[in-house]
Amino acid sequence: MQALFGQLLVGLINGSFYALLSLGLAIIFGLVNVVNFAHGALYMTGAFLAWFGLANLGIGYWPALLLSPLAVGLFGMVLERTMLRRLYQLDNLYGLLLTFGLTLIVEGLFHHAYGNSGNSYPVPEALQGGTDLGFMFLPRYRAWVVLVSVAVCFASWFVIERTRLGAYLRAGTENPRLLQAFGVNVPLMKTLTFGFGVALAGFAGVMAAPIYQVSPSMGSSLVIVVFAVVVIGGMGSIFGSIVTGLGLGLVEGLTKYLYPAASSTVVFAVMAVVLLFRPVGLFGRET
């Protein structure tokens, strides 16, 4: 039972990162209509900024949890203003190709500067240790990651789906010209939305730094799984991305316990089944 609950905990932690990253992708696609393949590179950038700040500037985990997402978000807004804005009237494939090229550039720069080896990032002192629950040992930092990820995800969903600001964002997607006629600066709103979506990736990178090795390739393998999560939940569905990310993390953890050889492909098997019976995803809507 300890092995089972241990694998479920690992799956829930992975699912927390899936949910955070897929939420950012869903926000960007649903509200800006851009398929952001650079999400994994920006996740890696957030982790590296936290590591660099601690190693060279003495910036600890708690300031990095705010500063790194802010820096990644500002970088994303610059990308949106200078590059992606030119592609809004074109097919989504152009945005995908551009962000894929940006991924290769960003990862190449980090590979050149830091090599392929991973760098360790210490767990903050306040979150070291854990609690013995009897049936398993729960590390304090892992519990923190799960709770904060779920809180951030559902707070983002509430703002987008239940507030006036979220109504403006959705209206800007459906009819930007009409919304701009009412005095709303739609281009600025899209820039801020894209910045917020990639800031979530940077936030996830800082959260992941004490758990995984900080390396230039840490986002390249994860982004494929995150895209599968977004497809299963429904492209552009905020709630679907959150629920599907957490759920598939648990499925992955359970598969590692029952049949470890299939754990790396179970997400894609689920995606294939979902696409066969519901091509728009579990929570997607027919257009």
N, C-alpha and C positions, 0 to 999 in steps of 0.2 A: 504493500500500500504506500510506503514511503516513496518507492520508485515511481509509482503512478502519479501521486500528488506532486512529486518533484518535476516530472515531465509536464504535467498540466500547468505548473507555475512557470516553467520555461516557455511553454506555449502562450500563456497569458501575457508574459513580458513581450515576446515577439509580436503578439497580437496588438499590444499597446502601441508599438512602433508602426505596425501596419496601419492601425487606425489613424494615428497622427499624420503619417505621410499620405495615405489615401485621402484623408480629409482635405489636405492642402491641394492635392491633385483635383479632387472633385470640385473644390471652390474655384480653382482656376479655370477648369473646363466648363463648369456650369455657369459661371458668371462672366468669364472673359472669353470663353470658347477657344482656348488654346490647350493643345496636348503638350504638356511640359515634360519632355523627356529628361531635362536637366535636374529634375527633382532630387535624384540620388546624389548627384554631384554637389548640390547645395546642402543636402543633409551632411555629406562628408565635410563640406566647408565649415559648417557650424561646429562640428566636432573638432576640427583642426584649429579653429579660432579659439575655442576653449582651452585646448592643449597648449597652443602657442602663448596665450595670455598667461597661463599658469607657469610655464617653463621659462618665459623670458621677461614678463612684466609683473609677475606676482599677483595676477588677477585670479582670485579663487573661483570656486564652483558657483557660488550664489550670485556674484556680479556677472559671471559669464552666462548664467541662465537668462539674463536680461540683455546683456550687451551683444552676445553672439547672434541671437535671432534678429536683433535690431540691425546689425551690420549686414546680415544675409538679406533681410527685407529691403534695405536701402540698395544693395547691389541688384536685387531683383527688379526694383523700380527703375533703376538706370537701364537695365536690359529691356524692360517693357517700353520705356520712352524712346530708346534709340534704335531698337531692332524689331521687337514683336509688333509694335503699333503699325508698322508698315504692311503687316501681313493679315490684318483683320478682315479685309475684303476678299482674301484668297481662300483656297481650300485648306482644311486643317492639316493636310499633309505637309504644307510648307512650314508651318509652325513646328511640327514634329521634327522635320529635317533640320531646321535651324537649332532647336534646343538639343538635338542629338549631337550636332557639331559643337555646340557650346560645352556639352558634357565631355567630349574628347579633348577639347582645349583645356578645360579646368582640371580634369584628371591628369592630363599630360604635364601641366605645370606643377602640380603637387608631386607627381612621380619624379620629375626632374629635381625638385627641391629637397624632397625627403626620402626618396627611394621607395622600395616596396615593403619594407619591414614595418610592423605595427608599433605604435607608441602607447604606453600605458598611461592611464589617467586615474589618479587615486579617488576613492570614494570619499566624499566630504565627511569630516570627523563626526558631525552631528548625526549622520545616517549610517555609521559603521555598526557592525554587530547584527544581531537578529533576535528572534523570539522562537522558543521551542513550543510548538503547538501540540505536541504529543504525537500526532500522526506525521508531522514533518517539521523541518526547521525553516523558518521564514526569514530570509535576510531583510533587514530594514530598508536598505536602498531599493531592493526589488519591489517591495510593497509601495514605496514612495513613487516609483516610476509608474506603476499601474494606476494608483489613485490619481496622480496629477494628470496623466495622459487622458484618463476617462473624464476628469473634470474639465480639462481644456477642450476636449472634443465636444462634449455636450453643451458647454458654454458657447462655443462657436456656432453649434447648430441652433441654439436658442436665439442668438443675435440675428442669424440669417433668416430663420423661419418665423420668428415671433416678435420682431421689433420693426419700427418704422424704417430704420437704417437698412435692415434686411429687405424690406419691401422695395426700397429704392434700388438696391442691388439687383433684385430679381426683375424689376421693371426695366432697368437699364439693359438687361440681357434680351428681353422680349421686344422692347420698342425704344431704343436709345434716342431716336429723334424726338419722339413725343415727350420723353422725360426731360430732354434738354430744352424743349420749348417751355417747360415749367420752371426753368432757371437752375436746373441741376447740372453741375459740371461733370458730364458723363466721362470724358477722357481722364480727368483726375480720379474719379471714382474707380475706373478700371485699373489705373496705375496703383492705387492704394490696395485694391483687392488682390492684384497680383503680388504686391509686396507682402501682404498678410499671408497669402498662401505659401510663399517660399519661406517666410519667417517661421511658419510651423515646421518646415523641414529643418531649418537651423536649430529650432528648439529641440526637435527630436534628436538631432546630432549631439547636442550638449548632454541630453539625458542618457544617450547611448554610450558616451565616452568612458564612463567608469565601468561599463559592463563589457563592451567589445573593445578590441584593439583599434586605436585611431590610425587608420591607414588610407592611402589614396584610393584603394579599391573597395572600401567598406560600403559604398553606396551603389556600386555597379551591379552587384548580385541582388541587392535588396529591391531595387527599383522595378525589376521584372516581376517579382512577386507582388509588389504594391500595385502595379498596373493590372495584374490578374484580379486583385481584390477589388479594384475600382470597376472592372468589367463585370464581376460577379454581383457586386452591389447595385450596379446601374450607373452608367456614365453621367456624372453631374449630380447624383443623388447624395446629399450630405449625410442624411441619416443612414442610408444604405452603406456608405463607406465606413462609418463608425461601427455599426453592428457587424458587418461582414468582416472587417479587420479583426475585431476581438474574437468573433466566432471561429474564423479560420485559424487564428493562432491556437485556440484550444483544440481544434481538429488536428492541427499539425502536431501538437504536443501529445495527444492521445495516440496518434499514428506512430510516433517515436517509441511509445511504450509497447504497442501491440505488434507493429511490424516496421522496425526502424528503416528498412531498405526503401520503403515507400514514402518516407516523411518528406523528402525533397521534391516529390512530384504530386503529392496529394492535392495541393492547391490548384494545380493545373488540371488535374482530373476532375475536380469539382467545377472548375470553370467550363470544361468541355461539356459536362452534363447540363449545367445551367444554360449554356448557349444553345444546346439542342432543344430544350423545352421552353426556354424563355429568353430569346435573344436580347431583350432590352435590359436584362439583369433582374435580380430578385426584387429590387425596389425602384427600378427604372420605370418610366412612363412612355407609352406609345406616343410618337409625334405625328 
